[in-house]
């Protein structure tokens, strides 16, 4: 398109161009050249697939690297939809790494481009992700507005945009759970669960069950919570989602404590500790060791109570040494 002065006007938002430069330059290990065997979109898909695997395993820095590779290839192919997806994936990594401003910017840039391209599903996803950002930063008002907007822009035909609809319901359930409206939280989560079961979205189904267990726990329905968590655990084991398995076991242990079943709590904490340790999630592993120490003491096992505390201190020292090396 020609402007009035005969110069081609730019239809691509400048802020997105600038953000792309920043994102791409932030990763010095981006490949300079790609083998010619695959097209750029196919290469981007491969990189994104690796990124998703690392993200699922909680290896967010590794995931960020591969999502950055994917973004570069999408930019080179001028694939607008792929660029949007890469922004969203990068934002999710930044959010997990608690790089909040970078996460917000990535989500905002992806949403801006989705709006410009008129992509309804991706607009909804962008609003959902920004809603999740505000949930993570404890701004429930903004989160609620964005999640409501995401639901409203989706067409009334529930056979369309099922993934976005299910995630919006799930996140609104989380918001209601935080705000203490347990009945509404359960309603949203059940709506999300129904969609995910119909679509055979197993990972999302497990996430729904986990949150429904949280609602049941808040309602002091501990037997129900345990049943929901055991169901989530079966799915996560089948999918080999290591971090989700550990989180399920941790929640099962917490519920067992509330049911005064210290033996079950002890077993589940021990299982999730091994996974956290294997994944080198030191903060989580240390917390579980402290809980195991307290349980061992409650069960009259002073020797193991001391051993768990000593192991926790050893891991804490290891974490400090790692931090010093980074600095």
N, C-alpha and C positions, 0 to 999 in steps of 0.2 A: 504493500500500500504506500502511495506517495503522499507526503505531507504537503502543505501549501507552499513550502519553500523548495519543493522538488527533491527533498531528502527523504529516504525511506524511514518511516516512523517505526519504532520498536514496539512490538506487541507483547514482548516477554518482560515481566516485571523486573526492574533493575535489582530490587532487593534479593530476588531469587538468583540472579546472575552472580551477585556479590557473595551470597551464601554458598553457592556452588564452588566458587573459587576458594573460599575459606575451608569448606569441607574437604575438598580434594587436596588442597595444599597441606592439610593437617596430617595426612598420612604419607610419610616419606617413603614408605615401602610399596607404594602403588606401582604395579608393573608398568614399565615404559612401553613395552611392545607386547602384543598378543600373537600367539601362533595363528596362522591363517586358516586352520582347519575348521574353525567355527566362526559364525557371524557374531557381531558385537552383542546382539540381544541374547543369543544362546550363551555366550560367555557370561553375560550379566546374570542370566538365570542360574548358571552353575555357581557363580560366586554367592548369589543370594541363598541358594540351597545350603551351601556350607555355612553361611552366616546363621541361617535358621537353626541348623543342628547345634552350633555352638551356643546360640541364644537359649535354646531349650535346656542345655546342660549348665546354664548359668555362667558360661565363659564369655562375658559381655565384651571384654576388650578384643578377644579374637573375633567375635561376631561383628564388632564395629569395623574391624579391618576388612573383612570380606564384604560387608554391606557398602563400604567405601569403594572397594573395587567395582562392585556392581553399579554404583552410581556413576563412576567414570565411564563405564561402557555404555550405560543408558544415555549419558550426555553425548557421547560420540555418535550414537545412533539417532540422536534427537528423538528418543522415544519418551514422549511426555508422560504417559501413564507409568512407565518404568521409573522415570525420574521421581515421580510422586511417591511410588512405593518405596524407593530407596531412601527418600527423605524420612518417611514414616519409620522405616526399619532403623535408620541411624538414630532418630529421636528416641525410639524405645530403648536402644542401648545406652544412650546418654542419660536417660531417666533412671535406668537401673544402676548406672555408675554414679548417680547423684550429681551429675553435671547439668543442673537444672536450667540454666539460661540457654545452654546449647540445645537441650532437649526441646524447650519451648520454641526456640527459633526454627529448628528443623520441622516440628509439627506445623508451625505457622506458615512456613514457606511451602510445605507440601499442600496445605489447605488452600493457600492463595492460588497455587497453580491449578489445583482441582477445580476451584471456582471459575477460574479463567477459561478452563477447557470444558466447563459445563458437565463434569463427571459427578453425577449425583451420589453414587456409591462411595466414591473416594472423598467427596465433600463430607458425607456422613462419618466416614472413618476418621478424617482429620479432626472433626469436632469431638468425636469420641476420644481420640488420643489426647487432644488438649484437655478434655474433661478428666482423663486419667492423670494428666500432668497436675491439674489443680487438686485432684484428690490426694496425690502424692505430696503436694506442698500445703495441704490442709486449708485450701480455699474452697470450702464446700459450696458456697454460693455460686461462684463462677463455674464450678464443676457441674452443678445442677442445671444451670442455664444452658451450657454447651451440650450436655447429654439430652436435655429436652429438645433442643434445636436439632440435634442429630436424628432423633426419632421423628420429628415433625417433617423433615425434608424428604423422608423416605415415602414412596407411594403407598397407598392404602392396600394394594395387592400384596398380601403377605408371602406370596410365592416368589417375589422379587427381593433381591438384596437380603437374603436370609441371614448371611453371616453378619452383616452390619447390624441387622435388627436384633439378633441374638446377643451380640456384644453390648449393644446399647442397653438392653434389658438387664444383662448381667451387671454392668457398671452402675446402673440406677439402683439395682438391688444392694450393691456395696454401699452406695451413698445412703440409702434408707437404713441399712444396718448400722452405719456410723451414727446416724441421727436418732437412732432408737426406735424407729418405726418398723418393728420386726414383722408385723403382718404385711405391710407393703413390700418390705424387702423380700419376704418369702414369695409373694405374688410375682414380683419381677423375675426372681431367680427361677421359679417354676416355668414361667413363660419362656425364658431363655433355654432351659433344659428341654422343654418340649420340642423347640426348633432344632436343637443340636442332636437330639435323639432321632428325630425324623430325617435329618440330613446326615446321620451317622458321623457326626463331628465328635470323635471320641475324646480328643484332648480337651475341647471346650466343655464336653459333658462332665469330665472329671473336675474341671474348674468350678462348674455349677454345683456339683455335689459337695465340694470342699466348702464353698460359701454357704450353702444350705446348712451344712453341719455347724458353721459358725453362728448362724441364726438360731439353730436348735440349741446350741450351747448357751447362747445369751438368754434363751427362754428356759434354761435349766432342764431341757429335755435331753439328758445325757445319753440314754440308751439310743434314742433316735440319731443323735449326733454321731455316735460310734458306728451305727449301721451305715450312715451316709459316707463316713470316712473310709470304712472298710470297702465300700463299693468303689469309691474314688481310687483307693489303693490298688484294687484289682485291675482297673483300667490303666493306671499309670505304670504298673508292673508290666502289663501286656505291651504297652508302648515303649517301655524301657526309658521312661522319663526320670532320670536319676534324682534330680533336684526335687521334682514333684513327689517322688516316692518318699524322700527324706522328710519333706514338709508334711505329708500325710501322716507318717509315723510320729512326727513331733506332735501334731494335733491330736492323734489318737492317745498319746501319752498324757497330754494335758487333760483330755476328757476323762481318762482313766483315773487321774489324780482327783478330779472332781467327784468321781464315783467311789472314791476311797479304795480303789483297786491298785494298790501300790506295786503289786507283782507285775500286772500288765503294763503299768507306767514304766517300771524299771526295764522290762523287756523291750518296749517300743523305743524308749530313749536310747538304749544300747544299740539297737538296730540303726536308728537314724544317725547316731554319732559316727558309726563306721562309714556311712555314706558321706556325711559332711567332711569327715577327715580325708577320705579318699579323693573327694573333689577339692580339697584344700580350701574349704570355706571355714577359715579359722574362727571367726567371730561366732558363727553358729555352733561349731564344735565345742568351743569354750563354754558357751552358755549351757549346752547339754551336759557337759561334764560337771558344772556346778549343780545342775538339777539332779544328776545321778548321785553326786555326793550327799545332797540333802536327803534323797530317798534312801540311800544306803544307811545313813544315820538313823532315819525313821524306822528302818527295818532292823536296827540293832547291829548293823554290820560296820563297826567303827573302822576296821582295817581298810575296807574298800572305800569308805567315805574319805579317809585320808589319802588313799591312792588316787582317787578322782580329783581331789583338790590339787594334789601335787602335779598331776597330768595337765590340769587346767593352767596352772602357773607356768609350766614348761611351754605350753602352746602360746601363752601370752608373751613370754620372753621371745619366742621365735617370731611372733608377729612384730614385736618392737624392733628386732634385728632387721627384719625385712624392710620395715619403714625407714630405718636408718640408711640401709643400702640404697633405697630409692632416692632419698634426699641427697 
